[in-house]
């Protein structure tokens, strides 16, 4: 038995999760400015296990283009510096005792265009995920008609509502992409 209201609520929640995943992915694409979240996925070896940098050090902003990493244990400074350097972020940290300075290199025009392409690909993936959710919901509605759980009028109304949800979340994706592209292209 299919309940249309529950289906719409479930689909909307899943679409919202797609938006949150996109926001998380876009946060990883760096602009010329520094932010502490940039190092969130950098892992460092700590007593035999890999942990995020923020679990062995304080990560702060020194200025708009420099991240400061203050390790809690002096021997960890070398490991943290190496983990940041070896990450896929293209950063070149410099250790000064227990403090590691991570300057953000200026972005070239070519690099900005490459980042804009990455952002567009992330957005397209989010749009595809949202459209797949719409397709799944419509499939469930068709099965509901076939099993005589819902009427054709309910199906038509539900499909219209699901299309409105899809349009709303695709527009949200477009808005996020536009903001991130402007952020990247700003000098």
SERO-4910 file (N, C-alpha, C, O; in steps of 0.05 Angstrom, whole numbers):
BEGIN
 pado doro    nc1    nc2    nc3   cac1   cac2   cac3    cc1    cc2    cc3    oc1    oc2    oc3
  Unk    A     17    -24      0      0      0      0     18     25      0     35     28     17
  Unk    A     13     42    -19     29     66    -21     13     90    -10    -10     93    -16
  Unk    A     26    106      7     14    129     18     28    153      5     52    158      9
  Unk    A     12    169    -11     23    190    -27     38    211    -10     59    220    -17
  Unk    A     26    219     12     37    240     30     65    231     40     84    247     41
  Unk    A     66    206     49     92    195     59    113    194     37    136    201     41
  Unk    A    104    186     13    123    185    -10    134    213    -15    158    216    -19
  Unk    A    117    233    -16    126    261    -21    146    270      0    166    283     -5
  Unk    A    139    264     26    156    272     48    183    258     46    204    271     50
  Unk    A    183    233     39    208    218     37    225    229     14    250    232     17
  Unk    A    213    234     -9    227    244    -32    239    271    -26    262    277    -33
  Unk    A    223    289    -13    234    315     -6    258    313     13    277    328     10
  Unk    A    256    295     32    279    292     51    304    283     36    326    292     41
  Unk    A    300    264     17    323    254      2    335    276    -16    359    278    -20
  Unk    A    317    293    -28    327    315    -45    342    335    -28    363    345    -37
  Unk    A    333    340     -3    347    358     15    374    347     21    394    362     23
  Unk    A    376    320     25    402    308     30    421    311      6    445    314     10
  Unk    A    410    310    -18    426    315    -42    438    343    -42    461    348    -49
  Unk    A    421    363    -33    430    390    -32    453    393    -11    473    406    -15
  Unk    A    449    380     12    469    381     34    495    368     24    517    379     30
  Unk    A    493    346     10    517    333     -1    532    352    -21    556    353    -21
  Unk    A    516    366    -37    528    385    -56    542    407    -41    565    415    -48
  Unk    A    529    418    -20    542    439     -5    568    430      7    588    444      7
  Unk    A    568    405     17    592    394     29    614    391      8    638    397     13
  Unk    A    607    381    -16    627    378    -37    637    405    -47    661    408    -53
  Unk    A    620    425    -48    628    451    -58    647    465    -37    664    480    -45
  Unk    A    643    459    -12    660    471      9    689    461      5    708    475     13
  Unk    A    693    438     -6    720    427    -10    734    441    -33    759    442    -34
  Unk    A    719    453    -52    731    467    -74    740    494    -64    724    510    -56
  Unk    A    766    498    -64    776    522    -51    777    546    -69    781    543    -94
  Unk    A    773    568    -58    776    593    -72    803    605    -62    818    590    -49
  Unk    A    809    629    -68    834    640    -59    835    646    -29    856    650    -18
  Unk    A    812    645    -16    810    651     12    814    626     29    807    604     21
  Unk    A    825    630     53    829    608     71    804    604     88    791    623     95
  Unk    A    799    579     95    778    573    115    786    546    128    797    529    115
  Unk    A    780    544    154    789    521    169    777    495    160    789    474    163
  Unk    A    754    496    148    741    471    138    756    458    116    752    434    109
  Unk    A    775    472    104    791    462     82    807    437     91    812    419     75
  Unk    A    816    436    116    832    414    126    816    392    139    828    373    150
  Unk    A    790    394    138    773    374    152    778    346    143    777    327    160
  Unk    A    782    341    117    785    314    108    815    304    107    820    282     97
  Unk    A    833    321    116    862    313    117    866    295    141    860    303    163
  Unk    A    876    271    136    880    251    157    909    250    164    927    252    147
  Unk    A    915    247    190    943    244    200    945    219    217    926    212    231
  Unk    A    968    206    215    972    181    230    978    189    259    997    203    265
  Unk    A    962    178    278    965    185    306    963    159    323    942    148    325
  Unk    A    986    150    333    987    125    349    975    102    334    959     87    346
  Unk    A    981     99    309    973     75    294    946     77    280    939     59    265
  Unk    A    931     99    283    906    102    268    905    129    255    917    149    264
  Unk    A    889    131    234    886    156    219    863    172    232    841    162    235
  Unk    A    869    198    238    849    216    249    850    242    235    871    249    223
  Unk    A    828    257    234    829    284    222    848    303    237    852    300    261
  Unk    A    859    322    222    878    341    234    867    355    258    881    360    278
  Unk    A    840    362    256    829    377    278    826    361    304    817    372    325
  Unk    A    833    335    304    833    319    329    860    318    342    863    306    363
  Unk    A    881    329    329    908    329    341    919    358    342    941    362    351
  Unk    A    903    378    333    912    405    333    889    425    332    866    417    325
  Unk    A    895    450    339    875    471    336    880    483    308    902    490    301
  Unk    A    858    485    292    860    496    266    846    524    267    822    526    273
  Unk    A    861    545    261    851    572    262    859    588    237    876    579    221
  Unk    A    847    611    234    855    629    212    874    650    224    867    663    243
  Unk    A    897    652    211    916    673    219    908    699    206    907    720    218
  Unk    A    903    698    180    892    720    164    875    709    142    871    685    141
  Unk    A    866    726    123    848    717    102    860    696     83    846    681     70
  Unk    A    887    695     82    900    676     63    918    656     77    933    642     64
  Unk    A    916    654    104    934    635    118    919    621    140    904    633    156
  Unk    A    922    594    140    910    577    161    933    571    181    955    565    173
  Unk    A    927    572    207    946    564    227    938    538    240    915    534    247
  Unk    A    957    520    242    952    494    255    971    491    279    995    489    276
  Unk    A    959    492    303    975    490    328    972    462    339    951    455    350
  Unk    A    993    446    336    991    418    346    992    417    376   1004    434    389
  Unk    A    980    396    387    979    394    416   1004    379    427   1012    384    450
  Unk    A   1015    362    410   1040    347    418   1061    354    398   1057    351    374
  Unk    A   1085    362    408   1106    371    390   1114    351    368   1118    359    345
  Unk    A   1116    325    375   1124    306    353   1104    304    330   1111    295    309
  Unk    A   1079    313    335   1059    311    314   1062    332    293   1051    329    271
  Unk    A   1077    353    298   1080    375    279   1090    365    252   1080    373    231
  Unk    A   1110    348    252   1122    338    227   1101    321    212   1099    323    188
  Unk    A   1087    304    227   1067    286    214   1044    303    202   1034    297    180
  Unk    A   1035    323    217   1013    340    207   1022    355    182   1007    357    163
  Unk    A   1046    367    184   1056    381    161   1058    363    136   1050    372    114
  Unk    A   1067    339    139   1069    320    117   1042    312    107   1038    311     82
  Unk    A   1022    308    125    995    301    116    983    323    100    969    318     80
  Unk    A    987    348    108    976    371     93    989    373     65    976    377     45
  Unk    A   1016    370     65   1030    372     40   1022    349     21   1020    354     -3
  Unk    A   1018    325     31   1011    302     14    982    301      6    974    285    -11
  Unk    A    965    318     18    937    318     11    933    328    -18    952    339    -30
  Unk    A    909    325    -28    903    333    -56    896    363    -58    886    372    -78
  Unk    A    902    378    -37    895    406    -36    915    425    -50    909    448    -55
  Unk    A    939    415    -55    959    432    -68    970    453    -50    977    475    -59
  Unk    A    971    448    -24    981    467     -4   1010    461      4   1019    439      2
  Unk    A   1024    482     12   1052    479     20   1056    491     48   1063    514     51
  Unk    A   1051    474     69   1053    485     96   1082    489    105   1101    477     94
  Unk    A   1086    508    124   1112    513    135   1111    512    165   1095    526    178
  Unk    A   1127    494    177   1127    491    206   1145    511    219   1167    517    209
  Unk    A   1135    522    242   1151    539    259   1147    530    287   1130    540    302
  Unk    A   1163    510    295   1159    498    322   1134    481    322   1131    463    305
  Unk    A   1116    487    341   1091    472    342   1069    485    325   1047    473    322
  Unk    A   1075    508    313   1055    522    296   1062    517    267   1085    519    258
  Unk    A   1042    508    252   1045    504    223   1028    525    209   1004    527    213
  Unk    A   1042    540    191   1028    560    175   1022    548    148   1039    537    135
  Unk    A    997    551    139    989    540    113    979    564     96    956    571     97
  Unk    A    997    575     80    989    597     63    973    587     39    978    566     28
  Unk    A    953    603     31    937    595      8    949    609    -17    951    633    -18
  Unk    A    957    593    -37    969    605    -61    947    619    -77    924    612    -77
  Unk    A    956    640    -90    938    655   -107    930    637   -131    946    622   -141
  Unk    A    905    640   -139    895    624   -161    900    637   -188    895    661   -191
  Unk    A    910    622   -207    914    633   -234    887    631   -249    869    617   -240
  Unk    A    885    646   -270    860    646   -286    853    618   -296    830    609   -295
  Unk    A    874    603   -305    870    576   -315    859    558   -293    841    542   -297
  Unk    A    871    561   -269    863    544   -246    834    551   -238    818    533   -230
  Unk    A    827    576   -240    799    585   -233    779    571   -253    758    562   -244
  Unk    A    787    571   -278    769    558   -298    766    528   -292    744    517   -294
  Unk    A    789    515   -285    788    487   -278    769    482   -254    754    463   -254
  Unk    A    772    499   -234    755    496   -210    725    501   -218    708    487   -207
  Unk    A    720    520   -236    692    524   -245    681    499   -258    658    493   -254
  Unk    A    698    485   -274    689    460   -286    682    439   -265    662    425   -267
  Unk    A    699    437   -245    695    418   -223    668    424   -210    652    406   -204
  Unk    A    663    450   -205    638    458   -192    614    450   -210    594    440   -200
  Unk    A    616    455   -236    594    448   -254    589    418   -254    566    409   -254
  Unk    A    610    402   -253    607    373   -252    593    364   -226    576    347   -226
  Unk    A    601    377   -204    588    370   -178    558    377   -180    541    362   -170
  Unk    A    552    400   -192    524    408   -195    508    389   -212    485    382   -206
  Unk    A    520    381   -234    506    362   -252    501    336   -237    479    324   -241
  Unk    A    520    326   -221    515    302   -206    492    305   -187    476    287   -183
  Unk    A    490    328   -174    467    333   -156    441    334   -171    421    323   -161
  Unk    A    441    347   -194    416    348   -210    407    320   -218    384    313   -217
  Unk    A    426    303   -226    420    276   -234    409    260   -211    389    245   -214
  Unk    A    420    264   -187    410    250   -163    381    259   -157    365    242   -151
  Unk    A    375    284   -160    348    294   -155    329    283   -176    306    275   -169
  Unk    A    337    283   -201    320    272   -222    315    242   -218    293    232   -224
  Unk    A    335    228   -209    332    199   -203    312    195   -181    296    176   -182
  Unk    A    312    212   -161    292    210   -140    264    214   -151    245    200   -143
  Unk    A    261    234   -169    235    238   -182    226    213   -197    203    205   -195
  Unk    A    244    202   -213    238    178   -228    229    155   -210    209    141   -215
  Unk    A    244    151   -187    236    130   -169    208    134   -157    193    116   -154
  Unk    A    202    160   -150    176    166   -139    154    160   -160    133    149   -153
  Unk    A    159    169   -184    139    164   -205    135    134   -210    113    125   -216
  Unk    A    156    119   -209    154     90   -212    137     78   -190    120     61   -195
  Unk    A    141     87   -165    125     78   -143     95     85   -147     78     69   -140
  Unk    A     91    109   -157     63    117   -162     50     99   -184     27     91   -181
  Unk    A     65     93   -205     54     76   -226     47     48   -215     27     36   -222
  Unk    A     64     38   -197     59     12   -184     34     14   -167     18     -4   -165
  Unk    A     30     38   -154      7     42   -138    -19     41   -154    -39     30   -145
  Unk    A    -18     52   -178    -41     51   -197    -46     22   -205    -68     12   -205
  Unk    A    -24      8   -213    -26    -19   -223    -38    -37   -201    -55    -55   -207
  Unk    A    -30    -33   -176    -41    -49   -154    -67    -38   -143    -78    -49   -124
  Unk    A    -77    -16   -155   -102     -4   -147   -101      7   -119   -121      7   -105
  Unk    A    -77     16   -110    -74     29    -84    -82     58    -85    -92     69    -65
  Unk    A    -78     71   -108    -85     99   -111   -100    103   -137    -98     87   -155
  Unk    A   -115    125   -138   -130    131   -162   -112    146   -182    -91    156   -175
  Unk    A   -121    147   -207   -106    161   -227   -105    191   -221    -85    204   -227
  Unk    A   -126    202   -210   -126    231   -202   -104    236   -181    -89    255   -182
  Unk    A   -104    218   -160    -83    221   -140    -55    219   -152    -37    233   -144
  Unk    A    -52    200   -171    -26    197   -184    -18    223   -199      4    232   -196
  Unk    A    -37    234   -214    -31    258   -229    -23    281   -211     -4    295   -216
  Unk    A    -39    285   -189    -33    306   -170     -5    302   -157     10    320   -154
  Unk    A      0    277   -149     25    270   -136     49    275   -155     70    285   -147
  Unk    A     45    267   -181     67    272   -200     72    302   -204     95    310   -206
  Unk    A     51    318   -204     54    347   -206     69    358   -182     87    375   -185
  Unk    A     62    348   -158     75    358   -134    105    349   -134    122    365   -126
  Unk    A    110    325   -142    138    315   -143    154    331   -164    178    337   -160
  Unk    A    141    338   -186    155    355   -207    161    382   -195    183    393   -200
  Unk    A    143    394   -180    148    420   -167    171    418   -147    188    436   -147
  Unk    A    172    396   -132    194    392   -114    221    390   -129    241    402   -122
  Unk    A    220    375   -151    244    371   -168    253    398   -178    277    405   -177
  Unk    A    235    414   -189    242    441   -199    254    458   -177    273    472   -182
  Unk    A    242    457   -154    251    473   -131    280    466   -124    297    484   -120
  Unk    A    286    440   -122    313    432   -114    333    435   -136    357    440   -130
  Unk    A    325    432   -161    344    437   -183    351    467   -184    374    475   -189
  Unk    A    331    484   -178    336    513   -177    355    519   -154    372    537   -156
  Unk    A    353    505   -132    371    509   -109    399    501   -117    418    515   -109
  Unk    A    402    479   -132    428    471   -142    440    493   -159    464    500   -156
  Unk    A    424    503   -178    434    524   -195    443    549   -180    463    561   -187
  Unk    A    428    556   -159    435    579   -143    462    574   -129    479    592   -128
  Unk    A    465    551   -117    490    545   -103    514    545   -123    535    555   -116
  Unk    A    510    534   -147    531    534   -167    539    563   -175    562    569   -178
  Unk    A    519    579   -180    524    607   -188    540    621   -166    559    636   -173
  Unk    A    532    618   -141    547    630   -119    576    621   -118    594    637   -115
  Unk    A    580    595   -121    607    584   -119    624    593   -143    648    599   -139
  Unk    A    613    593   -167    628    602   -190    636    631   -187    658    639   -194
  Unk    A    618    648   -177    625    676   -173    647    679   -152    666    695   -155
  Unk    A    646    662   -131    666    662   -110    694    654   -122    714    666   -115
  Unk    A    693    634   -139    718    624   -151    730    645   -171    754    650   -170
  Unk    A    713    657   -187    723    675   -207    730    703   -196    743    719   -210
  Unk    A    722    709   -172    729    735   -160    758    735   -153    770    716   -143
  Unk    A    771    758   -160    800    760   -155    805    774   -130    828    778   -122
***
